[in-house]
Amino acid sequence: MGTFSILLYGQSANVQKLIQEGVELHDAGEYKSAIGKYRKALEIDPKDIHATYELSLSYLALNDYQNASKFSTVVINSKNKELSTGAYAVKSEALAGMNRLEDAINLLEEGLIKKTVMNIYFISIWLLTITKRRY
C-alpha cells in the first residue's frame, strides 16, 4: 500500500469517526455539537454524502429549514440511492416548515416519478405529516 493510499484510508477513517460522533450527539439531542462534527468531516472530505445527509437531519431537528433544505438537496442531487429517500423526506419536511406545502408535496411526487422514493406507504405518511401543519 502506497503512502497516498494510507493517507486516503486515514482520512476516510477520520471522516467516519466524526460522522459517528455526530450521530451520537444528534441522538442525545445535541444538534449544534453534531453539526460541528459533520462540518469537520466535510472539511476533510467535502464530497462525503453521508456527512451531508446527517447535517441536513440535525438542521431539521433545530428547525433550521433553510439549511435542512440546502443540504438535503445536495444529497438528492448526488443520486445516492441509499440516502435519497431520507433526503426527500428531510427536504419535504423543511419545505413544509417554511409553509411551502405545495412544494413539499410536489417534491415527494418527483421522488415517486424518479423512483427514488419507491414506497407509497412512506409517501402517504409524509403527506399526512405535512398536511397536519396546515391546522
TIMI-2910 file (N, C-alpha, C, CB; in pm, 1 decimal, decimal comma, always signed):
<rs>
+----------+----------+----------+----------+----------+----------+----------+----------+----------+----------+----------+----------+------+
!      n_x !      n_y !      n_z !     ca_x !     ca_y !     ca_z !      c_x !      c_y !      c_z !     cb_x !     cb_y !     cb_z ! resn !
+----------+----------+----------+----------+----------+----------+----------+----------+----------+----------+----------+----------+------+
!    +85,5 !   -116,5 !     +0,0 !     +0,0 !     +0,0 !     +0,0 !    +90,5 !   +123,3 !     +0,0 !    -97,5 !     -0,5 !   +122,9 !  Met !
!    +66,9 !   +214,2 !    -94,5 !   +148,0 !   +334,1 !   -105,1 !   +110,1 !   +437,6 !     -0,7 !   +135,3 !   +393,3 !   -242,9 !  Gly !
!   +195,8 !   +537,8 !    +12,0 !   +172,0 !   +644,9 !   +109,0 !    +40,5 !   +715,7 !    +81,5 !   +286,7 !   +745,5 !   +106,7 !  Thr !
!    +10,9 !   +741,1 !    -46,9 !   -112,8 !   +809,6 !    -83,3 !   -234,4 !   +729,0 !    -39,5 !   -117,6 !   +834,7 !   -234,5 !  Phe !
!   -230,2 !   +596,5 !    -59,0 !   -341,2 !   +509,9 !    -18,0 !   -360,4 !   +511,1 !   +132,6 !   -317,6 !   +367,0 !    -65,7 !  Ser !
!   -250,1 !   +512,2 !   +206,7 !   -257,2 !   +515,6 !   +352,4 !   -319,0 !   +647,1 !   +397,7 !   -117,0 !   +497,0 !   +414,8 !  Ile !
!   -280,0 !   +757,3 !   +334,8 !   -337,3 !   +887,7 !   +368,7 !   -487,0 !   +890,1 !   +343,2 !   -269,1 !   +998,7 !   +288,9 !  Leu !
!   -529,1 !   +838,2 !   +228,4 !   -672,1 !   +835,4 !   +196,7 !   -748,7 !   +749,7 !   +296,1 !   -694,3 !   +783,2 !    +54,7 !  Leu !
!   -691,7 !   +634,9 !   +332,1 !   -758,4 !   +548,0 !   +429,4 !   -770,9 !   +619,3 !   +563,3 !   -681,1 !   +415,1 !   +446,3 !  Tyr !
!   -664,1 !   +687,7 !   +605,6 !   -665,6 !   +761,0 !   +731,9 !   -769,0 !   +871,1 !   +731,6 !   -529,3 !   +819,1 !   +760,6 !  Gly !
!   -779,7 !   +943,1 !   +619,8 !   -880,6 !  +1048,6 !   +608,9 !  -1020,8 !   +990,0 !   +614,6 !   -861,9 !  +1127,9 !   +479,0 !  Gln !
!  -1041,5 !   +880,3 !   +544,5 !  -1172,8 !   +816,0 !   +543,1 !  -1211,9 !   +769,0 !   +683,2 !  -1173,3 !   +697,3 !   +445,4 !  Ser !
!  -1116,5 !   +710,2 !   +754,4 !  -1143,5 !   +663,7 !   +890,2 !  -1177,5 !   +781,7 !   +981,0 !  -1022,5 !   +586,0 !   +946,2 !  Ala !
!  -1105,8 !   +894,1 !   +965,7 !  -1134,4 !  +1013,5 !  +1046,0 !  -1272,7 !  +1068,1 !  +1015,6 !  -1029,2 !  +1121,6 !  +1020,7 !  Asn !
!  -1309,1 !  +1069,2 !   +888,2 !  -1440,6 !  +1118,4 !   +847,9 !  -1549,2 !  +1031,4 !   +909,5 !  -1453,9 !  +1120,7 !   +694,0 !  Val !
!  -1533,3 !   +901,3 !   +899,0 !  -1633,6 !   +809,8 !   +954,4 !  -1645,0 !   +824,4 !  +1105,9 !  -1598,9 !   +665,3 !   +918,5 !  Gln !
!  -1532,4 !   +844,9 !  +1173,4 !  -1532,5 !   +863,9 !  +1319,0 !  -1607,2 !   +992,4 !  +1354,7 !  -1387,2 !   +868,5 !  +1374,1 !  Lys !
!  -1581,6 !  +1099,6 !  +1281,8 !  -1651,2 !  +1226,0 !  +1307,2 !  -1801,1 !  +1212,7 !  +1283,5 !  -1594,1 !  +1336,8 !  +1218,7 !  Leu !
!  -1838,6 !  +1142,5 !  +1177,1 !  -1980,8 !  +1121,5 !  +1148,3 !  -2045,3 !  +1042,4 !  +1261,7 !  -1999,6 !  +1047,7 !  +1013,0 !  Ile !
!  -1980,3 !   +936,2 !  +1306,6 !  -2035,3 !   +854,7 !  +1415,5 !  -2051,1 !   +937,8 !  +1542,3 !  -1945,1 !   +732,8 !  +1443,0 !  Gln !
!  -1951,3 !  +1020,2 !  +1572,9 !  -1961,3 !  +1107,8 !  +1690,2 !  -2078,0 !  +1205,1 !  +1673,9 !  -1829,0 !  +1185,6 !  +1711,8 !  Glu !
!  -2095,3 !  +1256,2 !  +1552,8 !  -2206,8 !  +1346,2 !  +1524,9 !  -2340,9 !  +1278,8 !  +1543,7 !  -2196,5 !  +1399,8 !  +1384,7 !  Gly !
!  -2352,6 !  +1156,2 !  +1496,5 !  -2477,9 !  +1080,4 !  +1511,3 !  -2508,9 !  +1060,3 !  +1659,7 !  -2468,4 !   +942,6 !  +1438,4 !  Val !
!  -2408,1 !  +1026,8 !  +1736,9 !  -2429,4 !  +1006,8 !  +1881,1 !  -2474,4 !  +1137,5 !  +1947,3 !  -2299,7 !   +954,3 !  +1948,7 !  Glu !
!  -2413,4 !  +1248,7 !  +1909,4 !  -2453,7 !  +1378,6 !  +1963,7 !  -2597,2 !  +1412,6 !  +1921,8 !  -2356,4 !  +1489,3 !  +1916,6 !  Leu !
!  -2627,6 !  +1387,6 !  +1794,4 !  -2763,5 !  +1413,0 !  +1744,3 !  -2864,8 !  +1331,4 !  +1824,7 !  -2773,8 !  +1378,2 !  +1592,8 !  His !
!  -2835,3 !  +1204,0 !  +1842,1 !  -2926,6 !  +1115,8 !  +1914,9 !  -2945,3 !  +1159,8 !  +2060,8 !  -2874,8 !   +972,2 !  +1910,5 !  Asp !
!  -2845,0 !  +1230,0 !  +2114,6 !  -2853,3 !  +1281,3 !  +2252,0 !  -2919,2 !  +1419,4 !  +2256,5 !  -2713,2 !  +1288,2 !  +2314,6 !  Ala !
!  -2963,8 !  +1467,4 !  +2140,5 !  -3030,1 !  +1597,4 !  +2135,2 !  -2934,6 !  +1715,6 !  +2128,9 !  -3118,3 !  +1612,8 !  +2253,6 !  Gly !
!  -2807,1 !  +1688,1 !  +2108,4 !  -2705,6 !  +1793,6 !  +2099,5 !  -2679,7 !  +1825,5 !  +1952,0 !  -2572,9 !  +1750,3 !  +2171,2 !  Glu !
!  -2779,4 !  +1887,1 !  +1890,2 !  -2778,2 !  +1907,5 !  +1745,4 !  -2668,3 !  +2002,2 !  +1698,8 !  -2911,4 !  +1960,4 !  +1700,8 !  Tyr !
!  -2644,3 !  +2108,8 !  +1771,5 !  -2539,9 !  +2204,1 !  +1730,8 !  -2400,9 !  +2140,6 !  +1737,4 !  -2544,3 !  +2329,5 !  +1819,9 !  Lys !
!  -2378,0 !  +2060,8 !  +1840,3 !  -2249,3 !  +1990,6 !  +1850,7 !  -2235,3 !  +1887,8 !  +1738,9 !  -2235,8 !  +1921,6 !  +1988,5 !  Ser !
!  -2345,8 !  +1821,6 !  +1705,8 !  -2344,6 !  +1724,3 !  +1595,9 !  -2309,0 !  +1794,3 !  +1465,4 !  -2482,1 !  +1653,1 !  +1583,3 !  Ala !
!  -2368,5 !  +1910,5 !  +1442,9 !  -2339,9 !  +1987,4 !  +1321,1 !  -2191,0 !  +2019,4 !  +1312,7 !  -2423,1 !  +2117,9 !  +1317,8 !  Ile !
!  -2131,8 !  +2053,4 !  +1426,1 !  -1987,6 !  +2080,3 !  +1428,5 !  -1906,3 !  +1960,1 !  +1382,9 !  -1944,2 !  +2121,3 !  +1568,1 !  Gly !
!  -1944,7 !  +1841,9 !  +1426,2 !  -1874,0 !  +1718,8 !  +1385,9 !  -1889,1 !  +1694,0 !  +1235,8 !  -1927,6 !  +1596,8 !  +1465,3 !  Lys !
!  -2011,6 !  +1711,0 !  +1185,4 !  -2033,9 !  +1687,8 !  +1043,2 !  -1956,8 !  +1788,8 !   +958,7 !  -2183,5 !  +1695,0 !  +1010,8 !  Tyr !
!  -1950,6 !  +1912,3 !  +1004,6 !  -1876,2 !  +2014,6 !   +930,4 !  -1726,9 !  +1983,8 !   +929,1 !  -1900,6 !  +2153,4 !   +991,4 !  Arg !
!  -1675,3 !  +1932,3 !  +1040,9 !  -1534,2 !  +1891,3 !  +1044,5 !  -1510,6 !  +1776,4 !   +945,7 !  -1492,8 !  +1848,2 !  +1188,8 !  Lys !
!  -1604,2 !  +1682,3 !   +941,1 !  -1591,9 !  +1571,1 !   +846,2 !  -1589,6 !  +1624,5 !   +703,0 !  -1708,5 !  +1470,1 !   +864,5 !  Ala !
!  -1675,0 !  +1723,1 !   +675,4 !  -1681,1 !  +1779,5 !   +539,9 !  -1559,7 !  +1865,1 !   +507,0 !  -1807,0 !  +1862,3 !   +523,6 !  Leu !
!  -1490,0 !  +1915,7 !   +608,0 !  -1363,6 !  +1985,4 !   +581,9 !  -1259,4 !  +1886,9 !   +530,6 !  -1312,2 !  +2056,3 !   +709,7 !  Glu !
!  -1262,4 !  +1765,8 !   +582,7 !  -1168,6 !  +1661,3 !   +539,8 !  -1208,6 !  +1608,1 !   +403,5 !  -1163,5 !  +1546,2 !   +642,6 !  Ile !
!  -1337,7 !  +1579,7 !   +386,5 !  -1388,4 !  +1526,7 !   +259,8 !  -1517,1 !  +1599,9 !   +223,0 !  -1413,1 !  +1372,9 !   +269,1 !  Asp !
!  -1504,7 !  +1709,6 !   +147,7 !  -1621,0 !  +1792,8 !   +113,7 !  -1730,2 !  +1719,7 !    +35,4 !  -1575,6 !  +1911,0 !    +34,3 !  Pro !
!  -1698,7 !  +1604,4 !    -19,8 !  -1796,8 !  +1531,4 !   -100,2 !  -1859,9 !  +1414,7 !    -25,2 !  -1731,8 !  +1480,6 !   -226,3 !  Lys !
!  -1833,0 !  +1402,0 !   +103,7 !  -1889,8 !  +1289,9 !   +178,4 !  -2040,0 !  +1309,0 !   +193,1 !  -1823,0 !  +1276,3 !   +317,4 !  Asp !
!  -2115,6 !  +1230,2 !   +122,7 !  -2260,3 !  +1247,8 !   +115,8 !  -2328,6 !  +1203,3 !   +245,8 !  -2317,1 !  +1169,4 !     -2,8 !  Ile !
!  -2268,3 !  +1109,3 !   +317,1 !  -2325,6 !  +1066,1 !   +443,7 !  -2319,3 !  +1179,7 !   +546,5 !  -2252,0 !   +941,1 !   +496,3 !  His !
!  -2207,4 !  +1249,9 !   +553,1 !  -2194,8 !  +1364,6 !   +644,0 !  -2294,9 !  +1473,1 !   +605,3 !  -2050,3 !  +1421,3 !   +641,6 !  Ala !
!  -2311,8 !  +1493,3 !   +476,2 !  -2406,8 !  +1594,0 !   +427,6 !  -2549,0 !  +1557,6 !   +467,9 !  -2397,2 !  +1608,4 !   +274,7 !  Thr !
!  -2583,5 !  +1432,1 !   +453,3 !  -2717,7 !  +1385,5 !   +491,4 !  -2741,9 !  +1404,7 !   +640,9 !  -2735,9 !  +1237,1 !   +453,7 !  Tyr !
!  -2646,8 !  +1361,6 !   +722,0 !  -2661,3 !  +1376,0 !   +866,9 !  -2671,0 !  +1523,5 !   +906,4 !  -2543,2 !  +1309,2 !   +939,5 !  Glu !
!  -2597,6 !  +1608,2 !   +837,0 !  -2603,5 !  +1752,4 !   +860,3 !  -2745,2 !  +1804,4 !   +835,9 !  -2502,7 !  +1826,4 !   +769,5 !  Leu !
!  -2806,0 !  +1757,7 !   +728,3 !  -2943,3 !  +1801,2 !   +697,8 !  -3040,2 !  +1759,0 !   +808,2 !  -2989,3 !  +1743,1 !   +562,4 !  Ser !
!  -3021,4 !  +1639,7 !   +863,8 !  -3107,8 !  +1591,9 !   +972,0 !  -3094,4 !  +1678,0 !  +1098,0 !  -3074,7 !  +1446,3 !  +1004,9 !  Leu !
!  -2971,8 !  +1714,3 !  +1131,1 !  -2951,2 !  +1796,4 !  +1250,8 !  -3007,0 !  +1936,5 !  +1232,4 !  -2802,9 !  +1803,9 !  +1285,3 !  Ser !
!  -2992,3 !  +1991,3 !  +1113,3 !  -3053,0 !  +2122,2 !  +1088,0 !  -3205,6 !  +2113,4 !  +1096,6 !  -3010,3 !  +2175,8 !   +949,6 !  Tyr !
!  -3261,8 !  +2005,8 !  +1046,3 !  -3406,5 !  +1987,6 !  +1054,8 !  -3450,6 !  +1979,9 !  +1201,6 !  -3449,6 !  +1859,8 !   +978,5 !  Leu !
!  -3374,6 !  +1908,5 !  +1283,3 !  -3407,3 !  +1895,7 !  +1425,0 !  -3405,1 !  +2031,3 !  +1496,1 !  -3309,7 !  +1799,7 !  +1492,8 !  Ala !
!  -3323,9 !  +2123,8 !  +1445,0 !  -3317,2 !  +2259,3 !  +1501,4 !  -3419,6 !  +2354,0 !  +1438,4 !  -3177,1 !  +2316,3 !  +1483,0 !  Leu !
!  -3502,5 !  +2299,1 !  +1349,6 !  -3599,3 !  +2380,7 !  +1274,4 !  -3531,1 !  +2486,6 !  +1188,4 !  -3696,7 !  +2448,1 !  +1370,3 !  Asn !
!  -3407,8 !  +2460,0 !  +1149,8 !  -3336,5 !  +2546,2 !  +1055,0 !  -3368,1 !  +2490,6 !   +916,0 !  -3178,5 !  +2550,1 !  +1083,5 !  Asp !
!  -3485,8 !  +2528,8 !   +868,8 !  -3538,7 !  +2469,7 !   +746,5 !  -3458,3 !  +2506,7 !   +622,8 !  -3681,2 !  +2511,6 !   +727,7 !  Tyr !
!  -3400,8 !  +2626,2 !   +621,4 !  -3319,4 !  +2668,5 !   +505,9 !  -3201,2 !  +2574,2 !   +486,8 !  -3268,9 !  +2813,9 !   +524,4 !  Gln !
!  -3125,8 !  +2551,3 !   +594,5 !  -3009,1 !  +2463,2 !   +583,7 !  -3048,6 !  +2317,0 !   +565,7 !  -2921,5 !  +2477,5 !   +706,9 !  Asn !
!  -3156,5 !  +2275,1 !   +629,0 !  -3202,9 !  +2137,6 !   +608,7 !  -3236,0 !  +2115,1 !   +461,9 !  -3326,4 !  +2107,4 !   +697,1 !  Ala !
!  -3303,7 !  +2212,3 !   +401,8 !  -3338,0 !  +2203,0 !   +259,5 !  -3212,4 !  +2206,0 !   +172,3 !  -3432,6 !  +2317,7 !   +219,6 !  Ser !
!  -3122,4 !  +2297,4 !   +204,3 !  -2998,4 !  +2312,6 !   +125,9 !  -2917,6 !  +2181,7 !   +122,3 !  -2911,5 !  +2426,3 !   +185,0 !  Lys !
!  -2894,1 !  +2124,2 !   +239,6 !  -2809,5 !  +2005,0 !   +244,2 !  -2881,8 !  +1879,3 !   +197,1 !  -2758,5 !  +1984,1 !   +384,4 !  Phe !
!  -3011,7 !  +1870,4 !   +218,3 !  -3084,0 !  +1754,9 !   +165,1 !  -3089,6 !  +1760,9 !    +12,4 !  -3226,6 !  +1748,5 !   +223,7 !  Ser !
!  -3091,5 !  +1881,1 !    -43,2 !  -3087,5 !  +1896,1 !   -189,3 !  -2956,7 !  +1841,2 !   -245,4 !  -3104,3 !  +2044,1 !   -229,2 !  Thr !
!  -2847,0 !  +1866,8 !   -174,7 !  -2717,0 !  +1812,8 !   -217,8 !  -2723,2 !  +1660,5 !   -223,2 !  -2603,1 !  +1858,8 !   -122,2 !  Val !
!  -2785,4 !  +1600,6 !   -121,9 !  -2795,9 !  +1453,5 !   -117,5 !  -2884,8 !  +1403,9 !   -231,9 !  -2853,1 !  +1406,0 !    +19,9 !  Val !
!  -2997,5 !  +1469,8 !   -253,5 !  -3086,6 !  +1431,1 !   -363,5 !  -3013,5 !  +1439,2 !   -496,4 !  -3212,0 !  +1520,7 !   -366,3 !  Ile !
!  -2941,3 !  +1547,2 !   -518,3 !  -2869,7 !  +1566,8 !   -644,6 !  -2753,0 !  +1470,2 !   -662,2 !  -2818,9 !  +1708,7 !   -653,1 !  Asn !
!  -2705,0 !  +1412,2 !   -552,5 !  -2594,3 !  +1315,6 !   -561,8 !  -2640,1 !  +1183,6 !   -621,6 !  -2533,1 !  +1291,1 !   -423,9 !  Ser !
!  -2771,7 !  +1161,3 !   -619,3 !  -2832,7 !  +1037,2 !   -669,7 !  -2787,6 !   +914,6 !   -590,7 !  -2798,6 !  +1018,2 !   -817,2 !  Lys !
!  -2749,0 !   +936,8 !   -465,1 !  -2713,6 !   +826,6 !   -376,5 !  -2842,3 !   +754,2 !   -338,7 !  -2637,0 !   +877,3 !   -249,1 !  Asn !
!  -2861,6 !   +635,1 !   -390,7 !  -2987,2 !   +562,6 !   -370,6 !  -3012,2 !   +529,5 !   -224,2 !  -2987,0 !   +435,1 !   -451,8 !  Lys !
!  -2907,6 !   +502,9 !   -149,9 !  -2922,3 !   +465,3 !     -9,4 !  -2978,4 !   +580,3 !    +74,0 !  -2787,8 !   +420,6 !    +47,5 !  Glu !
!  -2937,9 !   +702,7 !    +43,6 !  -2976,8 !   +816,8 !   +126,5 !  -3083,0 !   +907,3 !    +63,9 !  -2856,1 !   +898,2 !   +157,4 !  Leu !
!  -3112,3 !   +887,6 !    -63,3 !  -3205,0 !   +978,3 !   -131,9 !  -3346,0 !   +978,0 !    -73,5 !  -3212,1 !   +942,0 !   -277,1 !  Ser !
!  -3397,5 !   +862,8 !    -38,2 !  -3532,7 !   +858,6 !    +17,4 !  -3541,0 !   +944,5 !   +142,2 !  -3574,0 !   +714,2 !    +49,5 !  Thr !
!  -3446,2 !   +928,9 !   +231,7 !  -3443,1 !  +1010,7 !   +351,5 !  -3425,7 !  +1157,4 !   +320,4 !  -3333,4 !   +965,2 !   +441,9 !  Gly !
!  -3344,7 !  +1187,5 !   +219,7 !  -3321,8 !  +1327,3 !   +182,0 !  -3449,0 !  +1390,9 !   +127,5 !  -3209,6 !  +1337,1 !    +78,0 !  Ala !
!  -3526,4 !  +1315,1 !    +51,6 !  -3655,6 !  +1366,0 !     +4,9 !  -3745,9 !  +1396,3 !   +124,9 !  -3724,0 !  +1263,6 !    -90,5 !  Tyr !
!  -3742,6 !  +1309,3 !   +224,8 !  -3824,8 !  +1330,0 !   +344,4 !  -3780,4 !  +1454,7 !   +419,7 !  -3817,7 !  +1207,3 !   +436,6 !  Ala !
!  -3649,0 !  +1471,2 !   +436,9 !  -3597,0 !  +1587,9 !   +507,9 !  -3634,5 !  +1715,8 !   +433,7 !  -3443,8 !  +1578,1 !   +524,1 !  Val !
!  -3611,4 !  +1716,5 !   +303,4 !  -3639,7 !  +1837,8 !   +227,9 !  -3789,4 !  +1868,9 !   +226,8 !  -3587,8 !  +1824,3 !    +84,9 !  Lys !
!  -3872,5 !  +1766,5 !   +213,6 !  -4016,9 !  +1792,5 !   +211,7 !  -4062,7 !  +1847,0 !   +346,5 !  -4095,3 !  +1663,7 !   +176,7 !  Ser !
!  -4008,5 !  +1794,7 !   +455,0 !  -4045,4 !  +1846,2 !   +586,3 !  -3994,4 !  +1989,1 !   +605,4 !  -3990,3 !  +1755,1 !   +696,5 !  Glu !
!  -3874,1 !  +2017,3 !   +554,1 !  -3820,9 !  +2153,1 !   +562,4 !  -3908,3 !  +2250,3 !   +483,1 !  -3676,0 !  +2157,4 !   +510,7 !  Ala !
!  -3949,6 !  +2209,1 !   +364,3 !  -4037,6 !  +2294,2 !   +283,7 !  -4169,8 !  +2319,4 !   +355,5 !  -4063,5 !  +2229,9 !   +146,4 !  Leu !
!  -4223,8 !  +2214,6 !   +415,8 !  -4347,9 !  +2231,0 !   +491,3 !  -4327,0 !  +2326,4 !   +608,6 !  -4399,1 !  +2094,7 !   +541,9 !  Ala !
!  -4212,1 !  +2316,6 !   +673,3 !  -4180,7 !  +2404,9 !   +784,1 !  -4170,7 !  +2550,6 !   +742,1 !  -4052,6 !  +2362,1 !   +848,3 !  Gly !
!  -4140,2 !  +2572,1 !   +614,6 !  -4133,4 !  +2708,2 !   +559,6 !  -4267,4 !  +2748,9 !   +497,0 !  -4020,6 !  +2718,2 !   +454,4 !  Met !
!  -4371,8 !  +2670,9 !   +529,6 !  -4506,7 !  +2694,1 !   +475,9 !  -4511,6 !  +2686,2 !   +323,7 !  -4557,8 !  +2829,6 !   +520,8 !  Asn !
!  -4431,4 !  +2598,0 !   +269,4 !  -4431,4 !  +2573,0 !   +125,5 !  -4486,2 !  +2431,9 !   +101,8 !  -4286,9 !  +2589,1 !    +64,6 !  Arg !
!  -4609,4 !  +2411,2 !   +144,7 !  -4670,2 !  +2278,0 !   +140,9 !  -4682,4 !  +2223,9 !     -0,3 !  -4806,4 !  +2281,4 !   +205,3 !  Leu !
!  -4721,7 !  +2308,5 !    -92,5 !  -4735,2 !  +2262,9 !   -231,7 !  -4600,8 !  +2215,2 !   -286,5 !  -4791,5 !  +2376,2 !   -320,7 !  Glu !
!  -4494,1 !  +2289,9 !   -255,4 !  -4359,8 !  +2249,0 !   -298,9 !  -4319,8 !  +2116,2 !   -234,5 !  -4256,2 !  +2358,2 !   -264,1 !  Asp !
!  -4356,3 !  +2098,9 !   -106,8 !  -4324,4 !  +1974,4 !    -36,8 !  -4393,1 !  +1855,3 !   -102,8 !  -4365,6 !  +1983,8 !   +110,8 !  Ala !
!  -4519,0 !  +1872,1 !   -134,5 !  -4594,6 !  +1764,6 !   -199,9 !  -4538,7 !  +1736,6 !   -339,1 !  -4744,2 !  +1801,3 !   -209,0 !  Ile !
!  -4508,5 !  +1842,6 !   -413,2 !  -4451,0 !  +1825,1 !   -547,1 !  -4316,9 !  +1753,0 !   -541,8 !  -4434,0 !  +1960,5 !   -615,6 !  Asn !
!  -4237,2 !  +1783,5 !   -440,8 !  -4107,7 !  +1717,4 !   -425,6 !  -4125,6 !  +1567,5 !   -403,4 !  -4029,1 !  +1779,3 !   -309,0 !  Leu !
!  -4221,4 !  +1530,9 !   -318,3 !  -4246,1 !  +1389,0 !   -294,3 !  -4296,7 !  +1318,9 !   -420,1 !  -4346,5 !  +1371,4 !   -180,9 !  Leu !
!  -4380,0 !  +1387,7 !   -495,9 !  -4425,6 !  +1331,1 !   -623,5 !  -4308,5 !  +1312,4 !   -718,6 !  -4532,3 !  +1421,5 !   -688,1 !  Glu !
!  -4217,2 !  +1409,0 !   -720,6 !  -4096,5 !  +1397,8 !   -803,8 !  -4016,7 !  +1274,0 !   -764,6 !  -4008,5 !  +1524,7 !   -790,4 !  Glu !
!  -4003,7 !  +1252,8 !   -633,9 !  -3932,0 !  +1134,1 !   -586,5 !  -3997,2 !  +1005,8 !   -632,6 !  -3923,2 !  +1134,9 !   -435,9 !  Gly !
!  -4129,4 !  +1003,8 !   -634,2 !  -4200,8 !   +885,8 !   -684,2 !  -4176,6 !   +865,1 !   -833,1 !  -4350,8 !   +898,9 !   -657,3 !  Leu !
!  -4184,1 !   +973,9 !   -908,5 !  -4164,6 !   +964,9 !  -1053,6 !  -4024,3 !   +915,1 !  -1085,9 !  -4189,1 !  +1101,6 !  -1120,3 !  Ile !
!  -3925,8 !   +965,8 !  -1013,4 !  -3786,8 !   +924,6 !  -1036,7 !  -3756,8 !   +788,3 !   -974,9 !  -3690,7 !  +1029,0 !   -980,1 !  Lys !
!  -3855,8 !   +734,8 !   -905,0 !  -3842,9 !   +605,2 !   -837,5 !  -3732,4 !   +607,2 !   -733,2 !  -3815,7 !   +494,9 !   -939,1 !  Lys !
!  -3702,2 !   +725,5 !   -682,8 !  -3609,2 !   +735,3 !   -571,6 !  -3683,2 !   +703,0 !   -443,9 !  -3544,7 !   +875,4 !   -564,2 !  Thr !
!  -3803,5 !   +755,2 !   -434,5 !  -3890,8 !   +726,1 !   -321,6 !  -3990,6 !   +624,6 !   -374,0 !  -3962,1 !   +856,8 !   -263,7 !  Val !
!  -3969,3 !   +498,9 !   -342,2 !  -4046,0 !   +393,4 !   -406,2 !  -4164,0 !   +344,7 !   -323,6 !  -3956,9 !   +278,8 !   -436,5 !  Met !
!  -4167,6 !   +375,7 !   -198,8 !  -4268,2 !   +318,0 !   -111,8 !  -4386,4 !   +413,5 !    -96,2 !  -4207,7 !   +284,4 !    +24,9 !  Asn !
!  -4499,4 !   +377,6 !   -149,3 !  -4618,3 !   +462,2 !   -142,9 !  -4662,5 !   +482,4 !     +2,0 !  -4732,6 !   +400,6 !   -225,4 !  Ile !
!  -4638,5 !   +384,3 !    +86,5 !  -4670,0 !   +397,9 !   +229,2 !  -4589,3 !   +513,5 !   +288,5 !  -4640,3 !   +265,2 !   +305,8 !  Tyr !
!  -4462,2 !   +517,2 !   +255,5 !  -4373,7 !   +623,1 !   +302,3 !  -4427,2 !   +760,0 !   +260,4 !  -4231,2 !   +602,2 !   +247,9 !  Phe !
!  -4465,6 !   +771,8 !   +135,4 !  -4518,8 !   +898,5 !    +84,1 !  -4647,5 !   +935,1 !   +157,9 !  -4544,9 !   +889,3 !    -68,7 !  Ile !
!  -4733,2 !   +839,0 !   +180,2 !  -4858,7 !   +866,7 !   +249,5 !  -4834,2 !   +922,0 !   +388,6 !  -4943,3 !   +740,8 !   +258,1 !  Ser !
!  -4742,0 !   +863,7 !   +461,2 !  -4709,6 !   +910,3 !   +596,1 !  -4657,5 !  +1053,4 !   +591,2 !  -4605,4 !   +817,5 !   +662,5 !  Ile !
!  -4569,6 !  +1081,6 !   +496,4 !  -4513,7 !  +1217,0 !   +488,2 !  -4620,1 !  +1318,0 !   +447,4 !  -4397,2 !  +1220,9 !   +388,8 !  Trp !
!  -4707,0 !  +1278,8 !   +358,0 !  -4814,2 !  +1371,1 !   +319,0 !  -4905,9 !  +1401,1 !   +436,4 !  -4895,4 !  +1313,0 !   +202,8 !  Leu !
!  -4935,0 !  +1299,7 !   +515,9 !  -5018,0 !  +1322,4 !   +634,5 !  -4947,2 !  +1413,1 !   +734,7 !  -5053,9 !  +1188,9 !   +701,0 !  Leu !
!  -4818,1 !  +1393,6 !   +752,1 !  -4739,7 !  +1476,8 !   +842,6 !  -4739,0 !  +1621,1 !   +795,5 !  -4596,9 !  +1424,2 !   +853,9 !  Thr !
!  -4716,1 !  +1639,3 !   +669,4 !  -4712,8 !  +1774,5 !   +611,6 !  -4849,5 !  +1839,8 !   +621,0 !  -4666,4 !  +1770,2 !   +464,6 !  Ile !
!  -4952,6 !  +1764,7 !   +590,4 !  -5088,1 !  +1817,9 !   +592,7 !  -5126,1 !  +1864,9 !   +732,6 !  -5187,2 !  +1712,7 !   +543,6 !  Thr !
!  -5080,8 !  +1796,2 !   +836,0 !  -5108,8 !  +1835,4 !   +973,3 !  -5062,2 !  +1977,8 !  +1001,5 !  -5042,4 !  +1738,8 !  +1070,0 !  Lys !
!  -4958,5 !  +2021,3 !   +935,5 !  -4903,9 !  +2154,7 !   +958,5 !  -5001,7 !  +2263,9 !   +915,1 !  -4771,6 !  +2170,8 !   +884,2 !  Arg !
!  -5096,8 !  +2229,4 !   +833,8 !  -5194,9 !  +2328,2 !   +787,4 !  -5292,0 !  +2368,8 !   +897,4 !  -5272,4 !  +2273,2 !   +668,9 !  Arg !
!  -5308,7 !  +2283,0 !   +998,6 !  -5409,8 !  +2305,1 !  +1100,9 !  -5351,0 !  +2350,7 !  +1230,6 !  -5488,5 !  +2181,5 !  +1123,4 !  Tyr !
+----------+----------+----------+----------+----------+----------+----------+----------+----------+----------+----------+----------+------+
</rs>
